Amino acid sequence: MFREVNGLPGHVLVIHAVVVLVPLLALLTVGYGLLPRWRSRFGWAVAVLAVLTPTVAYVATESGEELEEVLRSRGYPPEGLEKIREHSEYGDTLLWITVGLAVAALLLLLLTSGLERVRGLPSWLVWVATGVVAVLAVFALVYVYLTGDSGAKMVWSNIV
């Protein structure tokens, strides 16, 4: 399903969306938590990104596994497959961090929504959720870099 898009490896196309969406989700969600006056302006963007980003990260992971399978079947050298495995591990970690960040972002949106049931909760929960979002955002940014860098090095050093 994720192997090819219009004759090109699907992974190569999808990763560009991940490289853009993960940092956007991270930065906008932290901004949403830290700057209450901005909440009305881009709460909708945080909500959309919190749903879209993990979905695209999942598709990137699955398409990467499909590409790895194709390369393995073509007899790629063990050194190259080891680099691909390292890249894949970074990608898997990035996927789970992105899911965590998205859940934390949605929780932050809920805590700041002003709904009747939420108003009775302690106000410090918003700051705890913002702290969790900030930590996850840092990890997401680090892992999107590590994943992208390891993939780019493979491509530009002719491993893939």
Z-matrix of the N, CA and C atoms (Angstrom, degrees):
N
C 1 1.455
C 2 1.530 1 111.94
N 3 1.338 2 117.10 1 -38.66
C 4 1.465 3 120.75 2 -176.03
C 5 1.528 4 112.12 3 -103.94
N 6 1.326 5 116.05 4 11.56
C 7 1.454 6 119.21 5 -172.09
C 8 1.527 7 113.26 6 -71.16
N 9 1.329 8 117.61 7 -51.16
C 10 1.462 9 120.28 8 -176.12
C 11 1.520 10 111.81 9 -136.64
N 12 1.314 11 114.08 10 149.72
C 13 1.459 12 121.92 11 172.19
C 14 1.530 13 105.70 12 -131.47
N 15 1.313 14 115.67 13 113.57
C 16 1.458 15 121.23 14 179.13
C 17 1.531 16 112.06 15 54.54
N 18 1.333 17 115.80 16 38.65
C 19 1.456 18 120.88 17 177.27
C 20 1.518 19 115.50 18 85.75
N 21 1.325 20 118.00 19 -6.43
C 22 1.461 21 121.44 20 178.71
C 23 1.527 22 109.73 21 -104.63
N 24 1.333 23 117.74 22 151.69
C 25 1.466 24 118.76 23 175.39
C 26 1.528 25 109.91 24 -58.46
N 27 1.322 26 116.41 25 127.15
C 28 1.462 27 121.35 26 -178.29
C 29 1.520 28 112.75 27 -57.99
N 30 1.318 29 115.91 28 -34.20
C 31 1.464 30 120.31 29 -177.71
C 32 1.524 31 112.00 30 -59.80
N 33 1.312 32 115.54 31 -41.57
C 34 1.465 33 120.65 32 -177.54
C 35 1.523 34 111.05 33 -62.46
N 36 1.304 35 117.41 34 -31.60
C 37 1.460 36 121.25 35 -179.67
C 38 1.532 37 112.06 36 -81.31
N 39 1.319 38 116.95 37 -42.59
C 40 1.463 39 121.95 38 -173.53
C 41 1.528 40 112.36 39 -72.14
N 42 1.315 41 116.99 40 -32.12
C 43 1.473 42 119.03 41 -175.26
C 44 1.523 43 112.28 42 -61.79
N 45 1.308 44 116.94 43 -27.60
C 46 1.464 45 118.99 44 179.46
C 47 1.524 46 111.12 45 -64.83
N 48 1.319 47 116.17 46 -36.81
C 49 1.470 48 119.95 47 176.86
C 50 1.523 49 110.62 48 -65.86
N 51 1.324 50 117.39 49 -39.61
C 52 1.473 51 120.97 50 179.75
C 53 1.528 52 110.34 51 -64.13
N 54 1.316 53 115.99 52 -42.79
C 55 1.465 54 120.64 53 -178.49
C 56 1.528 55 111.65 54 -62.90
N 57 1.326 56 117.18 55 -27.46
C 58 1.459 57 121.39 56 178.22
C 59 1.530 58 111.36 57 -89.71
N 60 1.328 59 117.13 58 -45.89
C 61 1.464 60 120.62 59 -171.43
C 62 1.531 61 113.96 60 -73.22
N 63 1.321 62 118.17 61 -37.93
C 64 1.472 63 119.62 62 -178.97
C 65 1.533 64 111.10 63 -61.85
N 66 1.334 65 119.29 64 -50.95
C 67 1.467 66 117.71 65 176.77
C 68 1.527 67 113.25 66 -62.21
N 69 1.338 68 117.21 67 -36.15
C 70 1.467 69 119.30 68 177.23
C 71 1.527 70 111.20 69 -61.84
N 72 1.319 71 116.95 70 -46.86
C 73 1.466 72 120.86 71 178.09
C 74 1.523 73 109.94 72 -59.97
N 75 1.324 74 116.81 73 -45.72
C 76 1.463 75 120.78 74 -177.96
C 77 1.529 76 111.21 75 -61.50
N 78 1.301 77 117.03 76 -51.42
C 79 1.466 78 120.88 77 -174.46
C 80 1.532 79 112.66 78 -71.14
N 81 1.315 80 116.83 79 -42.32
C 82 1.469 81 118.80 80 -179.77
C 83 1.527 82 111.83 81 -67.97
N 84 1.317 83 117.16 82 -36.41
C 85 1.462 84 119.51 83 179.95
C 86 1.521 85 111.06 84 -69.66
N 87 1.309 86 117.55 85 -40.69
C 88 1.471 87 120.06 86 176.07
C 89 1.527 88 109.38 87 -63.65
N 90 1.317 89 116.78 88 -45.19
C 91 1.467 90 120.58 89 176.89
C 92 1.511 91 112.05 90 -59.65
N 93 1.300 92 117.03 91 -40.63
C 94 1.466 93 121.88 92 178.10
C 95 1.530 94 110.47 93 -60.43
N 96 1.317 95 116.35 94 -42.87
C 97 1.459 96 119.76 95 -178.96
C 98 1.515 97 113.78 96 -72.37
N 99 1.320 98 116.84 97 -38.75
C 100 1.470 99 121.00 98 -174.48
C 101 1.527 100 113.91 99 -85.19
N 102 1.301 101 117.56 100 -24.40
C 103 1.462 102 121.38 101 -174.99
C 104 1.529 103 110.75 102 -120.74
N 105 1.320 104 117.69 103 82.95
C 106 1.463 105 120.88 104 -175.43
C 107 1.529 106 114.12 105 -54.48
N 108 1.313 107 118.05 106 -31.38
C 109 1.466 108 119.03 107 -177.88
C 110 1.526 109 111.75 108 -69.03
N 111 1.319 110 118.60 109 -17.68
C 112 1.456 111 122.25 110 178.59
C 113 1.527 112 112.62 111 -88.62
N 114 1.313 113 117.14 112 -10.36
C 115 1.468 114 120.52 113 -172.64
C 116 1.519 115 112.98 114 -57.52
N 117 1.300 116 117.01 115 -41.80
C 118 1.466 117 119.11 116 -178.28
C 119 1.529 118 111.29 117 -68.92
N 120 1.318 119 117.10 118 -24.25
C 121 1.467 120 120.60 119 -177.19
C 122 1.518 121 113.32 120 -79.43
N 123 1.328 122 116.40 121 -40.25
C 124 1.464 123 115.25 122 -176.53
C 125 1.516 124 115.13 123 -131.73
N 126 1.319 125 117.13 124 26.18
C 127 1.465 126 119.94 125 171.95
C 128 1.520 127 111.61 126 -61.80
N 129 1.331 128 115.58 127 -38.65
C 130 1.468 129 119.91 128 179.25
C 131 1.532 130 110.75 129 -63.09
N 132 1.335 131 117.49 130 -37.52
C 133 1.461 132 120.64 131 -179.39
C 134 1.527 133 110.73 132 -67.46
N 135 1.328 134 115.98 133 -39.24
C 136 1.468 135 120.11 134 176.96
C 137 1.525 136 109.64 135 -62.30
N 138 1.326 137 116.96 136 -42.79
C 139 1.467 138 120.82 137 179.91
C 140 1.530 139 111.20 138 -62.71
N 141 1.315 140 116.95 139 -45.98
C 142 1.471 141 120.90 140 -179.96
C 143 1.529 142 110.21 141 -64.22
N 144 1.325 143 116.71 142 -45.91
C 145 1.465 144 120.40 143 179.94
C 146 1.520 145 111.98 144 -64.81
N 147 1.338 146 117.64 145 -34.41
C 148 1.462 147 121.14 146 -179.75
C 149 1.522 148 111.80 147 -66.20
N 150 1.308 149 117.35 148 -24.83
C 151 1.463 150 120.91 149 176.73
C 152 1.528 151 110.70 150 -91.92
N 153 1.316 152 116.68 151 -43.69
C 154 1.460 153 122.13 152 -174.10
C 155 1.535 154 113.30 153 -72.28
N 156 1.321 155 117.28 154 -42.56
C 157 1.462 156 120.69 155 -172.53
C 158 1.529 157 113.48 156 -63.15
N 159 1.341 158 119.74 157 -49.20
C 160 1.468 159 117.53 158 177.64
C 161 1.529 160 112.76 159 -63.70
N 162 1.315 161 116.40 160 -31.25
C 163 1.466 162 119.91 161 178.08
C 164 1.520 163 110.21 162 -64.48
N 165 1.318 164 116.57 163 -46.84
C 166 1.462 165 120.70 164 179.76
C 167 1.534 166 110.43 165 -67.45
N 168 1.328 167 117.47 166 -37.41
C 169 1.469 168 120.46 167 177.16
C 170 1.530 169 110.62 168 -63.50
N 171 1.323 170 116.55 169 -38.34
C 172 1.464 171 120.35 170 176.96
C 173 1.530 172 110.46 171 -63.73
N 174 1.323 173 116.87 172 -45.90
C 175 1.460 174 120.65 173 179.63
C 176 1.530 175 110.03 174 -62.04
N 177 1.326 176 117.35 175 -38.59
C 178 1.467 177 120.47 176 178.04
C 179 1.525 178 110.84 177 -64.22
N 180 1.320 179 116.71 178 -41.18
C 181 1.463 180 120.86 179 179.15
C 182 1.528 181 110.87 180 -64.58
N 183 1.315 182 116.00 181 -47.01
C 184 1.466 183 119.88 182 -179.56
C 185 1.530 184 111.52 183 -65.01
N 186 1.323 185 117.00 184 -41.68
C 187 1.462 186 119.61 185 179.66
C 188 1.525 187 110.66 186 -68.15
N 189 1.319 188 116.94 187 -32.23
C 190 1.463 189 120.70 188 175.24
C 191 1.518 190 111.96 189 -65.22
N 192 1.327 191 116.12 190 -39.57
C 193 1.466 192 119.76 191 176.78
C 194 1.522 193 110.84 192 -65.39
N 195 1.326 194 116.87 193 -37.75
C 196 1.471 195 120.80 194 176.26
C 197 1.527 196 110.35 195 -63.22
N 198 1.329 197 116.56 196 -44.26
C 199 1.463 198 120.30 197 179.18
C 200 1.522 199 110.56 198 -64.06
N 201 1.315 200 117.19 199 -41.54
C 202 1.470 201 120.96 200 178.13
C 203 1.531 202 110.44 201 -60.48
N 204 1.321 203 116.14 202 -40.99
C 205 1.469 204 120.59 203 178.69
C 206 1.530 205 110.93 204 -62.60
N 207 1.316 206 116.46 205 -42.07
C 208 1.468 207 120.55 206 178.37
C 209 1.527 208 110.22 207 -62.93
N 210 1.332 209 116.52 208 -45.80
C 211 1.466 210 120.01 209 -179.13
C 212 1.527 211 111.22 210 -65.00
N 213 1.326 212 116.97 211 -39.40
C 214 1.467 213 120.95 212 178.46
C 215 1.537 214 110.02 213 -63.46
N 216 1.328 215 116.58 214 -41.14
C 217 1.472 216 120.21 215 -179.40
C 218 1.525 217 111.64 216 -68.68
N 219 1.326 218 116.55 217 -23.62
C 220 1.473 219 120.34 218 178.32
C 221 1.521 220 112.39 219 -86.79
N 222 1.325 221 116.67 220 2.77
C 223 1.462 222 120.48 221 175.45
C 224 1.517 223 115.13 222 78.47
N 225 1.326 224 116.55 223 36.12
C 226 1.467 225 118.87 224 177.81
C 227 1.516 226 110.35 225 -60.37
N 228 1.323 227 117.42 226 147.96
C 229 1.473 228 120.71 227 -177.32
C 230 1.537 229 111.45 228 -64.63
N 231 1.328 230 116.51 229 151.30
C 232 1.469 231 121.13 230 -178.34
C 233 1.534 232 113.69 231 -57.05
N 234 1.333 233 117.49 232 -35.50
C 235 1.476 234 119.64 233 179.56
C 236 1.528 235 110.30 234 -62.99
N 237 1.306 236 115.76 235 -42.02
C 238 1.457 237 120.87 236 178.61
C 239 1.517 238 111.42 237 -66.31
N 240 1.322 239 116.74 238 -41.56
C 241 1.460 240 120.69 239 178.55
C 242 1.524 241 111.57 240 -65.48
N 243 1.322 242 116.68 241 -32.02
C 244 1.475 243 119.80 242 176.69
C 245 1.533 244 110.65 243 -67.21
N 246 1.310 245 117.19 244 -40.65
C 247 1.472 246 121.00 245 176.10
C 248 1.533 247 110.54 246 -64.02
N 249 1.324 248 115.91 247 -39.44
C 250 1.457 249 120.15 248 178.08
C 251 1.523 250 110.07 249 -64.69
N 252 1.333 251 117.57 250 -40.18
C 253 1.462 252 121.17 251 178.43
C 254 1.525 253 111.01 252 -62.12
N 255 1.332 254 116.71 253 -42.38
C 256 1.471 255 120.88 254 177.76
C 257 1.537 256 110.21 255 -61.85
N 258 1.321 257 116.66 256 -45.60
C 259 1.458 258 121.81 257 177.90
C 260 1.529 259 110.47 258 -60.75
N 261 1.307 260 115.83 259 -41.76
C 262 1.467 261 121.51 260 179.65
C 263 1.531 262 111.30 261 -63.10
N 264 1.315 263 116.92 262 -39.73
C 265 1.473 264 120.17 263 178.17
C 266 1.521 265 111.08 264 -64.86
N 267 1.314 266 117.15 265 -41.15
C 268 1.468 267 120.05 266 174.96
C 269 1.535 268 109.92 267 -60.31
N 270 1.321 269 116.23 268 -44.19
C 271 1.455 270 120.63 269 -179.27
C 272 1.521 271 112.42 270 -63.52
N 273 1.332 272 117.07 271 -40.92
C 274 1.469 273 120.47 272 177.86
C 275 1.523 274 110.85 273 -63.29
N 276 1.322 275 116.41 274 -43.06
C 277 1.466 276 120.45 275 178.42
C 278 1.527 277 110.01 276 -63.54
N 279 1.330 278 116.69 277 -42.88
C 280 1.461 279 120.89 278 178.34
C 281 1.519 280 110.92 279 -60.07
N 282 1.312 281 117.81 280 -40.50
C 283 1.463 282 120.81 281 178.66
C 284 1.524 283 110.56 282 -58.11
N 285 1.328 284 117.75 283 -48.92
C 286 1.473 285 120.28 284 -177.47
C 287 1.520 286 112.33 285 -68.82
N 288 1.325 287 117.03 286 -35.94
C 289 1.462 288 119.20 287 175.36
C 290 1.525 289 109.97 288 -64.54
N 291 1.319 290 116.62 289 -40.63
C 292 1.460 291 121.04 290 179.50
C 293 1.531 292 111.13 291 -64.41
N 294 1.307 293 116.86 292 -40.57
C 295 1.470 294 120.10 293 176.26
C 296 1.529 295 109.62 294 -61.98
N 297 1.332 296 117.26 295 -45.47
C 298 1.463 297 120.70 296 178.17
C 299 1.516 298 112.42 297 -61.04
N 300 1.326 299 116.25 298 -43.00
C 301 1.460 300 120.90 299 178.81
C 302 1.525 301 110.52 300 -63.85
N 303 1.306 302 117.26 301 -40.72
C 304 1.465 303 120.89 302 179.53
C 305 1.525 304 111.16 303 -64.91
N 306 1.315 305 117.00 304 -42.73
C 307 1.475 306 120.61 305 178.16
C 308 1.524 307 109.74 306 -63.65
N 309 1.330 308 116.45 307 -44.45
C 310 1.469 309 120.26 308 178.72
C 311 1.532 310 111.00 309 -63.46
N 312 1.325 311 116.88 310 -37.71
C 313 1.468 312 120.64 311 178.01
C 314 1.523 313 110.74 312 -64.21
N 315 1.331 314 116.71 313 -44.22
C 316 1.461 315 120.02 314 178.71
C 317 1.529 316 111.12 315 -65.47
N 318 1.312 317 116.78 316 -37.33
C 319 1.467 318 120.40 317 176.33
C 320 1.533 319 110.51 318 -64.08
N 321 1.315 320 116.81 319 -42.30
C 322 1.461 321 120.83 320 177.23
C 323 1.530 322 110.68 321 -62.45
N 324 1.311 323 117.16 322 -41.76
C 325 1.464 324 120.51 323 176.52
C 326 1.528 325 110.52 324 -61.09
N 327 1.308 326 116.43 325 -41.39
C 328 1.461 327 120.32 326 179.27
C 329 1.527 328 110.99 327 -65.44
N 330 1.331 329 116.74 328 -43.88
C 331 1.462 330 120.62 329 -178.88
C 332 1.525 331 112.85 330 -64.64
N 333 1.314 332 117.58 331 -26.05
C 334 1.466 333 121.22 332 -178.78
C 335 1.532 334 112.02 333 -103.41
N 336 1.312 335 116.76 334 9.46
C 337 1.467 336 120.77 335 -174.13
C 338 1.520 337 114.09 336 -74.09
N 339 1.329 338 117.46 337 -22.76
C 340 1.455 339 120.20 338 -177.58
C 341 1.520 340 113.65 339 80.96
N 342 1.323 341 117.39 340 9.44
C 343 1.460 342 120.38 341 177.57
C 344 1.527 343 110.16 342 -63.22
N 345 1.304 344 115.39 343 151.54
C 346 1.465 345 121.98 344 -176.53
C 347 1.529 346 112.35 345 -53.52
N 348 1.312 347 117.94 346 -47.80
C 349 1.466 348 121.75 347 -178.56
C 350 1.516 349 112.82 348 -66.35
N 351 1.318 350 117.18 349 -26.71
C 352 1.456 351 121.39 350 -176.31
C 353 1.532 352 111.22 351 -84.52
N 354 1.315 353 117.44 352 -28.56
C 355 1.468 354 121.05 353 -176.81
C 356 1.522 355 112.79 354 -59.73
N 357 1.308 356 117.79 355 -28.44
C 358 1.456 357 121.07 356 -178.35
C 359 1.518 358 114.16 357 -80.07
N 360 1.313 359 117.35 358 -8.76
C 361 1.464 360 120.67 359 -179.72
C 362 1.525 361 110.33 360 -77.49
N 363 1.334 362 116.61 361 153.00
C 364 1.474 363 119.37 362 178.13
C 365 1.530 364 111.45 363 -60.75
N 366 1.321 365 115.98 364 140.98
C 367 1.472 366 120.63 365 -177.14
C 368 1.531 367 112.29 366 -68.23
N 369 1.325 368 117.71 367 -22.87
C 370 1.458 369 119.77 368 -179.68
C 371 1.529 370 112.16 369 -67.68
N 372 1.347 371 117.74 370 -16.51
C 373 1.464 372 119.92 371 177.67
C 374 1.529 373 112.08 372 -62.45
N 375 1.333 374 115.99 373 -32.55
C 376 1.469 375 119.43 374 177.38
C 377 1.526 376 109.59 375 -63.34
N 378 1.320 377 116.84 376 -40.91
C 379 1.467 378 120.09 377 -179.32
C 380 1.524 379 111.76 378 -71.86
N 381 1.325 380 117.20 379 -34.44
C 382 1.464 381 119.91 380 175.12
C 383 1.527 382 109.57 381 -65.10
N 384 1.332 383 116.56 382 -45.74
C 385 1.464 384 120.55 383 178.15
C 386 1.524 385 110.97 384 -61.78
N 387 1.325 386 116.91 385 -38.95
C 388 1.470 387 120.32 386 177.50
C 389 1.530 388 110.34 387 -64.50
N 390 1.324 389 117.13 388 -39.81
C 391 1.465 390 120.53 389 176.61
C 392 1.517 391 112.03 390 -62.49
N 393 1.334 392 116.46 391 -43.38
C 394 1.463 393 120.59 392 177.79
C 395 1.520 394 109.91 393 -62.20
N 396 1.324 395 116.25 394 -44.37
C 397 1.468 396 121.19 395 178.13
C 398 1.532 397 110.17 396 -59.45
N 399 1.320 398 117.17 397 -44.04
C 400 1.470 399 120.40 398 -178.32
C 401 1.528 400 111.26 399 -62.61
N 402 1.323 401 116.90 400 -43.42
C 403 1.466 402 120.21 401 179.28
C 404 1.525 403 110.45 402 -64.13
N 405 1.322 404 116.01 403 -47.59
C 406 1.467 405 119.57 404 179.11
C 407 1.525 406 111.64 405 -63.77
N 408 1.328 407 116.98 406 -34.68
C 409 1.468 408 120.59 407 178.46
C 410 1.530 409 110.80 408 -63.64
N 411 1.315 410 116.41 409 -41.46
C 412 1.475 411 119.74 410 178.46
C 413 1.524 412 109.88 411 -62.51
N 414 1.340 413 115.83 412 -46.66
C 415 1.465 414 118.86 413 178.60
C 416 1.527 415 111.24 414 -62.54
N 417 1.311 416 117.67 415 -39.73
C 418 1.463 417 120.94 416 179.12
C 419 1.526 418 110.76 417 -62.39
N 420 1.324 419 116.53 418 -43.62
C 421 1.468 420 119.80 419 179.62
C 422 1.526 421 111.19 420 -65.38
N 423 1.314 422 116.96 421 -40.57
C 424 1.468 423 120.56 422 178.65
C 425 1.528 424 110.13 423 -63.82
N 426 1.326 425 116.33 424 -46.11
C 427 1.464 426 119.16 425 -176.40
C 428 1.521 427 113.11 426 -74.67
N 429 1.311 428 118.83 427 -29.39
C 430 1.464 429 118.16 428 174.55
C 431 1.529 430 108.91 429 -67.72
N 432 1.324 431 117.09 430 -33.89
C 433 1.462 432 120.46 431 176.12
C 434 1.535 433 110.47 432 -67.71
N 435 1.342 434 116.73 433 -50.54
C 436 1.466 435 120.37 434 -177.45
C 437 1.527 436 111.54 435 -61.11
N 438 1.313 437 116.09 436 -41.90
C 439 1.462 438 120.29 437 -179.83
C 440 1.526 439 110.34 438 -66.24
N 441 1.308 440 116.16 439 -49.45
C 442 1.463 441 120.14 440 -179.41
C 443 1.515 442 112.78 441 -64.07
N 444 1.321 443 115.82 442 -40.89
C 445 1.462 444 120.24 443 -179.37
C 446 1.525 445 111.28 444 -65.24
N 447 1.323 446 116.52 445 -44.07
C 448 1.469 447 118.54 446 -179.86
C 449 1.530 448 110.93 447 -66.12
N 450 1.324 449 117.39 448 -37.36
C 451 1.464 450 120.01 449 176.87
C 452 1.518 451 112.28 450 -67.43
N 453 1.319 452 116.39 451 -43.64
C 454 1.461 453 120.20 452 -179.71
C 455 1.525 454 111.14 453 -64.65
N 456 1.326 455 117.18 454 -39.46
C 457 1.471 456 119.75 455 178.15
C 458 1.522 457 111.41 456 -62.69
N 459 1.338 458 116.60 457 -37.16
C 460 1.467 459 119.10 458 177.55
C 461 1.524 460 110.66 459 -64.61
N 462 1.316 461 116.63 460 -43.42
C 463 1.458 462 120.38 461 -178.02
C 464 1.524 463 110.48 462 -66.80
N 465 1.322 464 116.13 463 -47.52
C 466 1.461 465 119.30 464 -174.12
C 467 1.516 466 114.08 465 -79.05
N 468 1.344 467 117.51 466 -12.42
C 469 1.455 468 119.12 467 173.83
C 470 1.528 469 110.81 468 -103.87
N 471 1.347 470 115.66 469 16.28
C 472 1.454 471 124.00 470 175.75
C 473 1.530 472 114.30 471 60.44
N 474 1.331 473 117.07 472 29.53
C 475 1.464 474 119.56 473 172.74
C 476 1.518 475 109.14 474 -77.56
N 477 1.328 476 116.58 475 -37.43
C 478 1.475 477 121.65 476 177.75
C 479 1.507 478 108.06 477 -113.21
